[in-house]
Amino acid sequence: MDAGRLICNVAIGFIGLFLITVGASGAEPEQIHLAVTETQNEMVVQWGTEEDTQVSCNSPTEIEYGTESDSLDMSQSGTNEMYDWTTCIHTVILPDLEGDTTYYYRVGGNGEWSDVYSFTTHSTLLIADNDIRIGAIADHGTSSNAEETTENMLNADLDLVIHAGDISYADDVGSGNGFGDQTVWDEYQNQIEVLASQIPHMYAPGNHEEEGEPYGFEPYETRFYSPGSSSFWYSFNFEGVHIVSLSTEHNYDVGSTQYSWLENDLEAAHDNREEVPWIVVFAHKPMYSSNNHGSETEFRDAMEELLYRYQVDLAIWGHDHGYERSYPVYQEEIYSNMAGTEDEPYYQPGATIHIVAGMAGRSLYEFEDPQPEWSYYREASDYGYTYFTVTSDGLLHYEYLRNDGTIGSSLDADINIYCNKNLFDKLNSIGDELKFVLITSSAKIYPLEKRDNKSSQTDVPDLFILAKQCASKKCVRCWHRNESVGVDISYKEICSRCIENISNDGEVRLYA
């Protein structure tokens, strides 16, 4: 009897050990993505594993990392979480990272590891010595257009991506049972892994993140890290920029929790301008839009005064599927009647500039006519993304890039002009300053008989123009593209003209 009891106990113990071992090996990691914290020298790594249960994670939550791809000599563990779905979300925070350093990492554990990925940290200073570039998108999804946008962003040399809501559209396909299809979330996060595993992404909730019963906002809250006590409104500093994420999907009325939080946050950020000079807000439904949905006036009535009081520089929105940029505007009143170009930027414009960046992948909308006076530029002709660059000399430069590769900024263009002799002589007299007159990176004049067949006729008789994307690097000082950028090893990011202007008496212009 005693022997039988002993054998039975041993057998049960063996089976239990076997089951634990199998479970601990875990599933293959996927959906790998990065996020930032409120601390400058940290990085958040998240990923998913497909589990056999909707109750608990059996896969380990470990990261091996290091500064050499073949020597991942550091490790860190984290936490995991599940909601009513079979994907387990793992979260690890990597602490005490060195600035301006490339780290290599893999996630998983117990023999089930991902491939090795990498990210590069940035300066540990509040204001970086180098320019930073922050991508901004909204209304993404899983379409082929969305995938193309992600692929194009890979080549944009981004340091951070902010997403203004309507992320995967898991709710939009539905299961037929009144709730979203969670496989769409898995598909979306696997699709963006190629970018999000290298560049941190931060999110704001859109109306499509509300998935109804039984999920609500739980998939959004579980899948994406956010610093602070709320998943729906939070802020962080990123190399000279104070970035604020808000929710247009939760109570924002004067006196609400979100309103009070924003008031306190913006007041503190405004008082800290010497350390962190820029304030950028992003959320889903726009305060200013002339597209399909139009301006979210209730949200604007409640919150805009705070943006104006604390001089928020830039606000980025989604919801309307297109691109639109406003003048500096408050209560529909324009605070500058100029365009804000590279050669003549806004200087303390007095009100916020609003950007709708909802052309990342979902079907595009039509704009309403007439175009409002506060709307400077708008289009819904192609998918794409936007980004803004914060320069070390105190400028913020914003660009919209179309997926079809057409020229977005005039300084991204090389211009060839074909014209009759009379026009040729007049334009040629301007010399090299013609590019400044036209605000392009280069401008060349040719006799009419040498006209390229691809050139376009203008309203002026015997005048044809061919605009091409300039392939040269952009000078971070003057924003012109030029082959001389980086030639002088002492000034790796600026052109020879700017070097001359810095080092000597500077150029003399006669016409522009």
PyMOL commands that set and color helices and strands:
alter all, ss='L'
color gray80, all
select helices_A, chain A and resi 2-25+144-153+170-173+182-196+207-209+218-223+257-271+297-309+410-412+421-428+431-438+448-450+496-503
alter helices_A, ss='H'
color red, helices_A
select strands_A, chain A and resi 30-35+43-50+62-66+74-77+79-81+87-94+102-109+112-113+117-120+132-137+160-163+201-203+234-238+241-245+278-282+314-317+323-326+329-330+333-334+353-357+375-379+384-390+396-402+413-419+442-447+456-457+463-469
alter strands_A, ss='S'
color yellow, strands_A
deselect
rebuild
show_as cartoon
